[in-house]
Amino acid sequence: GTGLLEMTHGQGKEGVRAATSDPSPHKNRVLGRLNGKAQGARRTVPPDRTRTNWLLRQPYETVMWALVLLGTALRVRQYAFRGSFWIDEARLSLDIQHLSFLGLLGPLPLLQGAPYGYLWTERLCLLVFGNNEYSLRLVSFVAGIAVLLLFRTLAKRVLGGPAACLAMAIVALSPSLVQYSSQVKPYEDDVASTLAVLLIGLWALENGGSARRRTLWAVACTVLVLFSSAAIFAVLTSEILLIVQALRRHSRSSALWVVAGSLPGIGLFLTQYFVATRPIADTRFMRSFWAAGYDPDPTSITSTWHWLVTDGGAVIHHPIDLSPVWLVCVLGAIGLAVLARQQPWVAGALGLIGIVVIGAGIVGRYSVDGRLVLFAIPLVALVL
């Protein structure tokens, strides 16, 4: 195309010189035909490569957005169904209805626990929209839609192409994520907050990080911990990675700034935990109810291994809702290894979250069981 254009331009120049020396009607017609060929040649120049690549990616973008819309439709249907409260929902709803904003800061009388931000937002929705199922479930519904949008961004950034579409399908169609998006419990907020902290943490790690990005990460961690106790796992993980990055760049001041920036969020988490959560979680009833998620004997390697295999299989069955367990484990290990080669910061974040959560279960501080690890669904989807 380029050669043709040069030849045509040359012929066009000769035509111009000829027309200048002998401006006859015949040669003017020849000049017009040559100029037309030159313009046609310009139109045949191959399109820009970046535009072609964008067109090739467009089908995956369409599929991703279609899955987001499908997931939204499933969650809207679940929300509009207006199902009856189950016992934990009913108890938490009674606490929200009968306690003031200040009263919600202490241990709840009906043996329920939730972060302060979640409880206050629920109370505000009840006052604004009235005492009904829709207003009480609105916070979880909004969190469910946010999960779809946040995970689409994360999957596109980490995976891209058909792998991102597969991961998006797992999250959009997850029965557990659809179910808990319309319940008066903070489990869907755990998923949304974990994804938000992880996204902001990875963004802060890009291009060597910057003071502005680390500051925004610290602010986000402080706010999101108010809506999700489980978000502390992503906060600690991203903090470790930011410190490692700063030390690798021999910047102790940056590392100290990361530690200082995480202190407000960690302080709020500890306040909520010791004031409102621990008095309920450490009751005999709660310890026995969530016993499967705790390591029965942390001093025995055999016992811990048996607990990891048994509890891990149970978590994969529910709430992750995938089977067979052995295939999920093999694919997850392969996916994490591939991700470690391509995007080590992302693989490090996912691996560290798993280690911190399992460690909390071993020492008996967090039950790694059932809906308490609902936030693991999108993380597993990334490595599969």
Secondary structure as GFF3:
##gff-version 3
##sequence-region A 1 384
A	DSSP	alpha_helix	2	21	.	.	.	ID=ss1
A	DSSP	alpha_helix	25	43	.	.	.	ID=ss2
A	DSSP	alpha_helix	49	81	.	.	.	ID=ss3
A	DSSP	alpha_helix	87	98	.	.	.	ID=ss4
A	DSSP	three_ten_helix	103	105	.	.	.	ID=ss5
A	DSSP	alpha_helix	116	129	.	.	.	ID=ss6
A	DSSP	alpha_helix	133	136	.	.	.	ID=ss7
A	DSSP	alpha_helix	138	158	.	.	.	ID=ss8
A	DSSP	alpha_helix	161	172	.	.	.	ID=ss9
A	DSSP	alpha_helix	175	180	.	.	.	ID=ss10
A	DSSP	alpha_helix	187	205	.	.	.	ID=ss11
A	DSSP	three_ten_helix	206	208	.	.	.	ID=ss12
A	DSSP	alpha_helix	211	225	.	.	.	ID=ss13
A	DSSP	alpha_helix	231	248	.	.	.	ID=ss14
A	DSSP	alpha_helix	252	272	.	.	.	ID=ss15
A	DSSP	pi_helix	273	277	.	.	.	ID=ss16
A	DSSP	alpha_helix	278	281	.	.	.	ID=ss17
A	DSSP	alpha_helix	284	289	.	.	.	ID=ss18
A	DSSP	three_ten_helix	291	293	.	.	.	ID=ss19
A	DSSP	alpha_helix	301	317	.	.	.	ID=ss20
A	DSSP	alpha_helix	325	342	.	.	.	ID=ss21
A	DSSP	alpha_helix	344	362	.	.	.	ID=ss22
A	DSSP	three_ten_helix	370	373	.	.	.	ID=ss23
A	DSSP	alpha_helix	376	383	.	.	.	ID=ss24
###
